[in-house]
Amino acid sequence: MVHLSTTNADGSPQVSVIWLALEGEELLSGHMGWYAKLRNIERDPRVVLSFDAPREPGIFLNHYAVLHARASIEKGEQAWDLLNRLAKIYMAPDAEFPAPRGSGYVVRYQLERVSGVGPWIAKK
């Protein structure tokens, strides 16, 4: 699960938990409705995605990643197909996405910077 942070029109933060797909070098998420997160991305494409690694007993600070990106939105039928593929990962191998098939939105994330704690961060 990934935390998607966007900015509301009044400047306040908005956070949603989303499913994220990696297809080749590209990060994608699917959405079946025109929710606040999509309205925020349309207005300001700067987003932050964050997620943490599985907990390890005895570790003071668990590995986590913060991805600063620019997001773009595409409307179309491929959103449901993406979400259906992700349901098999996030829910169960034989799961079907529980919303009716229809048009939705795919968000593509263009990475600008990576931070956090883990081997992906250069040592200073």
VMD Tcl script that builds the backbone (N, CA, C; Angstrom):
set m [mol new atoms 372]
animate dup $m
set s [atomselect $m all]
$s set {name element resname resid chain x y z} {
  {N N MET 1 A 0.843 -1.174 0.000}
  {CA C MET 1 A 0.000 0.000 0.000}
  {C C MET 1 A 0.892 1.243 0.000}
  {N N VAL 2 A 0.429 2.245 -0.697}
  {CA C VAL 2 A 1.203 3.477 -0.881}
  {C C VAL 2 A 0.352 4.650 -0.429}
  {N N HIS 3 A 0.992 5.598 0.225}
  {CA C HIS 3 A 0.327 6.853 0.598}
  {C C HIS 3 A 0.585 7.863 -0.512}
  {N N LEU 4 A -0.470 8.379 -1.100}
  {CA C LEU 4 A -0.386 9.413 -2.133}
  {C C LEU 4 A -0.748 10.738 -1.476}
  {N N SER 5 A 0.179 11.687 -1.497}
  {CA C SER 5 A -0.064 13.017 -0.929}
  {C C SER 5 A -0.199 14.027 -2.055}
  {N N THR 6 A -1.301 14.764 -2.019}
  {CA C THR 6 A -1.544 15.847 -2.960}
  {C C THR 6 A -1.856 17.099 -2.147}
  {N N THR 7 A -2.064 18.203 -2.838}
  {CA C THR 7 A -2.364 19.465 -2.156}
  {C C THR 7 A -3.758 19.937 -2.550}
  {N N ASN 8 A -4.599 20.178 -1.544}
  {CA C ASN 8 A -5.933 20.728 -1.782}
  {C C ASN 8 A -5.831 22.162 -2.287}
  {N N ALA 9 A -6.904 22.674 -2.842}
  {CA C ALA 9 A -6.926 24.039 -3.388}
  {C C ALA 9 A -6.574 25.091 -2.339}
  {N N ASP 10 A -6.913 24.826 -1.072}
  {CA C ASP 10 A -6.607 25.796 -0.006}
  {C C ASP 10 A -5.191 25.644 0.538}
  {N N GLY 11 A -4.390 24.744 -0.049}
  {CA C GLY 11 A -3.007 24.544 0.380}
  {C C GLY 11 A -2.832 23.460 1.423}
  {N N SER 12 A -3.915 22.928 1.954}
  {CA C SER 12 A -3.816 21.877 2.956}
  {C C SER 12 A -3.472 20.540 2.295}
  {N N PRO 13 A -2.866 19.633 3.049}
  {CA C PRO 13 A -2.512 18.331 2.465}
  {C C PRO 13 A -3.717 17.411 2.351}
  {N N GLN 14 A -3.655 16.513 1.382}
  {CA C GLN 14 A -4.665 15.474 1.201}
  {C C GLN 14 A -3.894 14.180 0.993}
  {N N VAL 15 A -4.214 13.137 1.764}
  {CA C VAL 15 A -3.514 11.858 1.674}
  {C C VAL 15 A -4.530 10.755 1.412}
  {N N SER 16 A -4.198 9.880 0.472}
  {CA C SER 16 A -5.013 8.708 0.167}
  {C C SER 16 A -4.110 7.490 0.150}
  {N N VAL 17 A -4.646 6.352 0.535}
  {CA C VAL 17 A -3.922 5.087 0.405}
  {C C VAL 17 A -4.366 4.463 -0.910}
  {N N ILE 18 A -3.389 4.118 -1.756}
  {CA C ILE 18 A -3.694 3.599 -3.092}
  {C C ILE 18 A -2.899 2.335 -3.372}
  {N N TRP 19 A -3.331 1.614 -4.404}
  {CA C TRP 19 A -2.550 0.523 -4.971}
  {C C TRP 19 A -1.652 1.137 -6.036}
  {N N LEU 20 A -0.419 0.643 -6.131}
  {CA C LEU 20 A 0.545 1.161 -7.091}
  {C C LEU 20 A 1.067 0.016 -7.934}
  {N N ALA 21 A 1.206 0.248 -9.222}
  {CA C ALA 21 A 1.746 -0.743 -10.145}
  {C C ALA 21 A 3.073 -0.255 -10.695}
  {N N LEU 22 A 3.967 -1.194 -10.921}
  {CA C LEU 22 A 5.220 -0.925 -11.614}
  {C C LEU 22 A 5.151 -1.687 -12.926}
  {N N GLU 23 A 5.142 -0.944 -14.035}
  {CA C GLU 23 A 5.129 -1.547 -15.365}
  {C C GLU 23 A 6.348 -1.054 -16.103}
  {N N GLY 24 A 7.343 -1.916 -16.224}
  {CA C GLY 24 A 8.618 -1.490 -16.794}
  {C C GLY 24 A 9.251 -0.481 -15.866}
  {N N GLU 25 A 9.508 0.693 -16.362}
  {CA C GLU 25 A 10.096 1.777 -15.567}
  {C C GLU 25 A 9.048 2.752 -15.049}
  {N N GLU 26 A 7.770 2.436 -15.268}
  {CA C GLU 26 A 6.705 3.391 -14.991}
  {C C GLU 26 A 5.870 2.986 -13.777}
  {N N LEU 27 A 5.541 3.968 -12.943}
  {CA C LEU 27 A 4.632 3.768 -11.814}
  {C C LEU 27 A 3.251 4.260 -12.222}
  {N N LEU 28 A 2.210 3.458 -11.899}
  {CA C LEU 28 A 0.838 3.774 -12.286}
  {C C LEU 28 A -0.108 3.489 -11.131}
  {N N SER 29 A -1.216 4.210 -11.105}
  {CA C SER 29 A -2.322 3.860 -10.217}
  {C C SER 29 A -3.618 4.013 -11.003}
  {N N GLY 30 A -4.622 3.249 -10.601}
  {CA C GLY 30 A -5.916 3.298 -11.268}
  {C C GLY 30 A -6.977 3.827 -10.320}
  {N N HIS 31 A -7.952 4.547 -10.875}
  {CA C HIS 31 A -9.013 5.168 -10.079}
  {C C HIS 31 A -10.291 5.152 -10.908}
  {N N MET 32 A -11.379 4.713 -10.293}
  {CA C MET 32 A -12.641 4.611 -11.023}
  {C C MET 32 A -13.504 5.858 -10.899}
  {N N GLY 33 A -13.171 6.765 -10.011}
  {CA C GLY 33 A -13.955 7.987 -9.842}
  {C C GLY 33 A -13.071 9.215 -9.842}
  {N N TRP 34 A -13.675 10.362 -10.058}
  {CA C TRP 34 A -12.975 11.645 -10.096}
  {C C TRP 34 A -12.903 12.189 -8.664}
  {N N TYR 35 A -12.035 11.584 -7.866}
  {CA C TYR 35 A -11.915 11.893 -6.445}
  {C C TYR 35 A -11.057 13.127 -6.210}
  {N N ALA 36 A -11.016 13.581 -4.949}
  {CA C ALA 36 A -10.234 14.774 -4.583}
  {C C ALA 36 A -8.788 14.651 -5.034}
  {N N LYS 37 A -8.189 13.476 -4.885}
  {CA C LYS 37 A -6.793 13.318 -5.276}
  {C C LYS 37 A -6.585 13.629 -6.759}
  {N N LEU 38 A -7.546 13.246 -7.595}
  {CA C LEU 38 A -7.414 13.517 -9.030}
  {C C LEU 38 A -7.663 14.990 -9.343}
  {N N ARG 39 A -8.622 15.582 -8.674}
  {CA C ARG 39 A -8.853 17.029 -8.854}
  {C C ARG 39 A -7.601 17.805 -8.436}
  {N N ASN 40 A -6.980 17.372 -7.347}
  {CA C ASN 40 A -5.758 18.035 -6.880}
  {C C ASN 40 A -4.613 17.872 -7.873}
  {N N ILE 41 A -4.445 16.665 -8.422}
  {CA C ILE 41 A -3.385 16.420 -9.412}
  {C C ILE 41 A -3.624 17.256 -10.660}
  {N N GLU 42 A -4.871 17.372 -11.088}
  {CA C GLU 42 A -5.176 18.175 -12.280}
  {C C GLU 42 A -4.744 19.631 -12.062}
  {N N ARG 43 A -4.957 20.134 -10.866}
  {CA C ARG 43 A -4.616 21.514 -10.550}
  {C C ARG 43 A -3.114 21.693 -10.289}
  {N N ASP 44 A -2.501 20.721 -9.595}
  {CA C ASP 44 A -1.084 20.792 -9.234}
  {C C ASP 44 A -0.517 19.378 -9.317}
  {N N PRO 45 A 0.246 19.064 -10.359}
  {CA C PRO 45 A 0.698 17.689 -10.577}
  {C C PRO 45 A 1.809 17.213 -9.641}
  {N N ARG 46 A 2.294 18.073 -8.758}
  {CA C ARG 46 A 3.343 17.648 -7.820}
  {C C ARG 46 A 2.723 16.765 -6.734}
  {N N VAL 47 A 3.270 15.565 -6.584}
  {CA C VAL 47 A 2.761 14.618 -5.594}
  {C C VAL 47 A 3.931 13.986 -4.845}
  {N N VAL 48 A 3.602 13.354 -3.731}
  {CA C VAL 48 A 4.560 12.551 -2.985}
  {C C VAL 48 A 3.923 11.199 -2.730}
  {N N LEU 49 A 4.678 10.139 -3.018}
  {CA C LEU 49 A 4.265 8.768 -2.739}
  {C C LEU 49 A 5.180 8.234 -1.641}
  {N N SER 50 A 4.618 7.618 -0.614}
  {CA C SER 50 A 5.465 7.049 0.438}
  {C C SER 50 A 4.999 5.646 0.784}
  {N N PHE 51 A 5.962 4.806 1.132}
  {CA C PHE 51 A 5.644 3.453 1.582}
  {C C PHE 51 A 6.801 2.937 2.418}
  {N N ASP 52 A 6.480 1.990 3.288}
  {CA C ASP 52 A 7.533 1.428 4.123}
  {C C ASP 52 A 7.672 -0.062 3.870}
  {N N ALA 53 A 8.859 -0.563 4.199}
  {CA C ALA 53 A 9.163 -1.979 4.039}
  {C C ALA 53 A 8.486 -2.762 5.171}
  {N N PRO 54 A 8.370 -4.072 5.020}
  {CA C PRO 54 A 7.825 -4.873 6.126}
  {C C PRO 54 A 8.643 -4.666 7.398}
  {N N ARG 55 A 7.964 -4.663 8.519}
  {CA C ARG 55 A 8.610 -4.444 9.818}
  {C C ARG 55 A 9.608 -5.550 10.115}
  {N N GLU 56 A 10.732 -5.149 10.707}
  {CA C GLU 56 A 11.739 -6.092 11.173}
  {C C GLU 56 A 11.894 -5.902 12.674}
  {N N PRO 57 A 11.674 -6.956 13.462}
  {CA C PRO 57 A 11.813 -6.827 14.910}
  {C C PRO 57 A 13.206 -6.331 15.296}
  {N N GLY 58 A 13.237 -5.419 16.242}
  {CA C GLY 58 A 14.505 -4.909 16.762}
  {C C GLY 58 A 15.145 -3.800 15.946}
  {N N ILE 59 A 14.571 -3.433 14.824}
  {CA C ILE 59 A 15.124 -2.369 13.982}
  {C C ILE 59 A 14.589 -1.032 14.491}
  {N N PHE 60 A 15.502 -0.088 14.735}
  {CA C PHE 60 A 15.105 1.220 15.256}
  {C C PHE 60 A 14.243 1.990 14.258}
  {N N LEU 61 A 14.720 2.104 13.034}
  {CA C LEU 61 A 13.978 2.840 12.008}
  {C C LEU 61 A 13.892 1.959 10.769}
  {N N ASN 62 A 12.706 1.506 10.493}
  {CA C ASN 62 A 12.474 0.627 9.357}
  {C C ASN 62 A 12.731 1.353 8.039}
  {N N HIS 63 A 13.143 0.611 7.023}
  {CA C HIS 63 A 13.328 1.196 5.697}
  {C C HIS 63 A 12.004 1.749 5.174}
  {N N TYR 64 A 12.089 2.898 4.506}
  {CA C TYR 64 A 10.927 3.482 3.849}
  {C C TYR 64 A 11.415 4.314 2.676}
  {N N ALA 65 A 10.525 4.571 1.735}
  {CA C ALA 65 A 10.859 5.382 0.568}
  {C C ALA 65 A 9.844 6.501 0.414}
  {N N VAL 66 A 10.335 7.646 0.001}
  {CA C VAL 66 A 9.501 8.801 -0.312}
  {C C VAL 66 A 9.839 9.195 -1.741}
  {N N LEU 67 A 8.845 9.122 -2.616}
  {CA C LEU 67 A 9.047 9.413 -4.037}
  {C C LEU 67 A 8.360 10.725 -4.373}
  {N N HIS 68 A 9.131 11.698 -4.778}
  {CA C HIS 68 A 8.599 12.985 -5.231}
  {C C HIS 68 A 8.426 12.865 -6.741}
  {N N ALA 69 A 7.246 13.202 -7.232}
  {CA C ALA 69 A 6.946 12.948 -8.642}
  {C C ALA 69 A 5.999 14.005 -9.196}
  {N N ARG 70 A 5.867 13.972 -10.510}
  {CA C ARG 70 A 4.840 14.729 -11.226}
  {C C ARG 70 A 3.873 13.694 -11.787}
  {N N ALA 71 A 2.609 13.952 -11.596}
  {CA C ALA 71 A 1.586 12.996 -12.009}
  {C C ALA 71 A 0.814 13.531 -13.202}
  {N N SER 72 A 0.402 12.623 -14.047}
  {CA C SER 72 A -0.474 12.975 -15.164}
  {C C SER 72 A -1.628 11.984 -15.192}
  {N N ILE 73 A -2.784 12.455 -15.631}
  {CA C ILE 73 A -4.015 11.662 -15.596}
  {C C ILE 73 A -4.468 11.351 -17.015}
  {N N GLU 74 A -4.835 10.082 -17.232}
  {CA C GLU 74 A -5.400 9.650 -18.515}
  {C C GLU 74 A -6.762 9.017 -18.247}
  {N N LYS 75 A -7.774 9.462 -18.963}
  {CA C LYS 75 A -9.117 8.875 -18.833}
  {C C LYS 75 A -9.239 7.736 -19.830}
  {N N GLY 76 A -9.905 6.650 -19.406}
  {CA C GLY 76 A -10.119 5.562 -20.345}
  {C C GLY 76 A -10.522 4.261 -19.690}
  {N N GLU 77 A -10.732 3.270 -20.523}
  {CA C GLU 77 A -11.178 1.947 -20.089}
  {C C GLU 77 A -10.063 1.150 -19.417}
  {N N GLN 78 A -8.801 1.519 -19.620}
  {CA C GLN 78 A -7.692 0.739 -19.081}
  {C C GLN 78 A -7.581 0.825 -17.561}
  {N N ALA 79 A -8.252 1.757 -16.916}
  {CA C ALA 79 A -8.189 1.891 -15.454}
  {C C ALA 79 A -8.724 0.644 -14.763}
  {N N TRP 80 A -9.877 0.145 -15.210}
  {CA C TRP 80 A -10.446 -1.046 -14.578}
  {C C TRP 80 A -9.524 -2.241 -14.767}
  {N N ASP 81 A -8.947 -2.396 -15.965}
  {CA C ASP 81 A -8.043 -3.513 -16.224}
  {C C ASP 81 A -6.826 -3.449 -15.306}
  {N N LEU 82 A -6.273 -2.254 -15.110}
  {CA C LEU 82 A -5.142 -2.077 -14.199}
  {C C LEU 82 A -5.547 -2.458 -12.777}
  {N N LEU 83 A -6.687 -1.961 -12.318}
  {CA C LEU 83 A -7.155 -2.276 -10.967}
  {C C LEU 83 A -7.454 -3.766 -10.806}
  {N N ASN 84 A -7.949 -4.402 -11.839}
  {CA C ASN 84 A -8.212 -5.833 -11.772}
  {C C ASN 84 A -6.905 -6.613 -11.641}
  {N N ARG 85 A -5.863 -6.202 -12.372}
  {CA C ARG 85 A -4.546 -6.842 -12.224}
  {C C ARG 85 A -4.001 -6.633 -10.814}
  {N N LEU 86 A -4.180 -5.423 -10.281}
  {CA C LEU 86 A -3.682 -5.130 -8.935}
  {C C LEU 86 A -4.477 -5.871 -7.863}
  {N N ALA 87 A -5.752 -6.131 -8.089}
  {CA C ALA 87 A -6.552 -6.895 -7.123}
  {C C ALA 87 A -5.943 -8.279 -6.906}
  {N N LYS 88 A -5.350 -8.846 -7.931}
  {CA C LYS 88 A -4.727 -10.164 -7.830}
  {C C LYS 88 A -3.453 -10.113 -6.991}
  {N N ILE 89 A -2.853 -8.949 -6.865}
  {CA C ILE 89 A -1.656 -8.766 -6.039}
  {C C ILE 89 A -2.041 -8.359 -4.617}
  {N N TYR 90 A -2.908 -7.372 -4.499}
  {CA C TYR 90 A -3.236 -6.803 -3.194}
  {C C TYR 90 A -4.320 -7.572 -2.443}
  {N N MET 91 A -5.161 -8.318 -3.148}
  {CA C MET 91 A -6.261 -9.035 -2.489}
  {C C MET 91 A -6.002 -10.540 -2.468}
  {N N ALA 92 A -6.038 -11.185 -3.633}
  {CA C ALA 92 A -5.825 -12.634 -3.744}
  {C C ALA 92 A -5.575 -12.959 -5.211}
  {N N PRO 93 A -4.817 -14.018 -5.501}
  {CA C PRO 93 A -4.497 -14.355 -6.891}
  {C C PRO 93 A -5.710 -14.566 -7.794}
  {N N ASP 94 A -6.843 -14.975 -7.234}
  {CA C ASP 94 A -8.028 -15.209 -8.057}
  {C C ASP 94 A -9.070 -14.095 -7.918}
  {N N ALA 95 A -8.703 -12.993 -7.276}
  {CA C ALA 95 A -9.653 -11.894 -7.043}
  {C C ALA 95 A -9.970 -11.145 -8.330}
  {N N GLU 96 A -11.181 -10.637 -8.398}
  {CA C GLU 96 A -11.598 -9.723 -9.452}
  {C C GLU 96 A -11.847 -8.371 -8.794}
  {N N PHE 97 A -11.515 -7.286 -9.474}
  {CA C PHE 97 A -11.751 -5.971 -8.905}
  {C C PHE 97 A -13.251 -5.817 -8.652}
  {N N PRO 98 A -13.654 -5.401 -7.429}
  {CA C PRO 98 A -15.064 -5.460 -7.051}
  {C C PRO 98 A -15.969 -4.357 -7.585}
  {N N ALA 99 A -15.457 -3.432 -8.362}
  {CA C ALA 99 A -16.312 -2.385 -8.941}
  {C C ALA 99 A -16.705 -2.792 -10.363}
  {N N PRO 100 A -17.838 -2.307 -10.846}
  {CA C PRO 100 A -18.248 -2.623 -12.216}
  {C C PRO 100 A -17.221 -2.115 -13.233}
  {N N ARG 101 A -17.043 -2.879 -14.297}
  {CA C ARG 101 A -16.145 -2.464 -15.383}
  {C C ARG 101 A -16.694 -1.172 -15.982}
  {N N GLY 102 A -15.795 -0.241 -16.275}
  {CA C GLY 102 A -16.207 1.023 -16.872}
  {C C GLY 102 A -15.010 1.915 -17.075}
  {N N SER 103 A -15.284 3.103 -17.491}
  {CA C SER 103 A -14.234 4.084 -17.722}
  {C C SER 103 A -13.743 4.631 -16.389}
  {N N GLY 104 A -12.465 4.925 -16.328}
  {CA C GLY 104 A -11.864 5.482 -15.124}
  {C C GLY 104 A -10.642 6.298 -15.487}
  {N N TYR 105 A -9.674 6.327 -14.594}
  {CA C TYR 105 A -8.499 7.169 -14.768}
  {C C TYR 105 A -7.242 6.400 -14.365}
  {N N VAL 106 A -6.218 6.512 -15.183}
  {CA C VAL 106 A -4.901 5.989 -14.852}
  {C C VAL 106 A -4.002 7.185 -14.590}
  {N N VAL 107 A -3.312 7.150 -13.456}
  {CA C VAL 107 A -2.353 8.197 -13.119}
  {C C VAL 107 A -0.961 7.628 -13.336}
  {N N ARG 108 A -0.144 8.377 -14.071}
  {CA C ARG 108 A 1.253 8.011 -14.328}
  {C C ARG 108 A 2.137 8.967 -13.539}
  {N N TYR 109 A 3.156 8.399 -12.883}
  {CA C TYR 109 A 4.032 9.183 -12.015}
  {C C TYR 109 A 5.429 9.249 -12.611}
  {N N GLN 110 A 5.904 10.461 -12.837}
  {CA C GLN 110 A 7.261 10.697 -13.340}
  {C C GLN 110 A 8.119 11.093 -12.143}
  {N N LEU 111 A 9.034 10.206 -11.751}
  {CA C LEU 111 A 9.859 10.449 -10.567}
  {C C LEU 111 A 10.813 11.616 -10.777}
  {N N GLU 112 A 10.926 12.448 -9.735}
  {CA C GLU 112 A 11.856 13.567 -9.746}
  {C C GLU 112 A 12.946 13.403 -8.689}
  {N N ARG 113 A 12.579 12.792 -7.551}
  {CA C ARG 113 A 13.537 12.638 -6.461}
  {C C ARG 113 A 13.070 11.508 -5.559}
  {N N VAL 114 A 14.043 10.771 -4.997}
  {CA C VAL 114 A 13.751 9.690 -4.056}
  {C C VAL 114 A 14.485 9.992 -2.755}
  {N N SER 115 A 13.761 9.870 -1.644}
  {CA C SER 115 A 14.382 10.026 -0.331}
  {C C SER 115 A 13.841 8.944 0.581}
  {N N GLY 116 A 14.239 8.968 1.839}
  {CA C GLY 116 A 13.795 7.980 2.801}
  {C C GLY 116 A 14.972 7.345 3.498}
  {N N VAL 117 A 14.794 6.125 3.964}
  {CA C VAL 117 A 15.832 5.361 4.657}
  {C C VAL 117 A 15.908 3.993 4.014}
  {N N GLY 118 A 17.075 3.655 3.468}
  {CA C GLY 118 A 17.264 2.352 2.842}
  {C C GLY 118 A 18.435 2.375 1.897}
  {N N PRO 119 A 18.733 1.244 1.283}
  {CA C PRO 119 A 19.900 1.133 0.401}
  {C C PRO 119 A 19.780 1.969 -0.879}
  {N N TRP 120 A 18.610 2.473 -1.181}
  {CA C TRP 120 A 18.418 3.292 -2.376}
  {C C TRP 120 A 18.866 4.739 -2.171}
  {N N ILE 121 A 19.230 5.110 -0.947}
  {CA C ILE 121 A 19.679 6.459 -0.628}
  {C C ILE 121 A 21.199 6.479 -0.553}
  {N N ALA 122 A 21.816 7.403 -1.279}
  {CA C ALA 122 A 23.285 7.503 -1.276}
  {C C ALA 122 A 23.778 7.910 0.108}
  {N N LYS 123 A 24.847 7.269 0.541}
  {CA C LYS 123 A 25.459 7.607 1.835}
  {C C LYS 123 A 26.213 8.932 1.685}
  {N N LYS 124 A 26.104 9.784 2.735}
  {CA C LYS 124 A 26.794 11.081 2.701}
  {C C LYS 124 A 28.100 11.011 3.447}
}
mol reanalyze $m
mol bondsrecalc $m
mol representation Tube
mol addrep $m
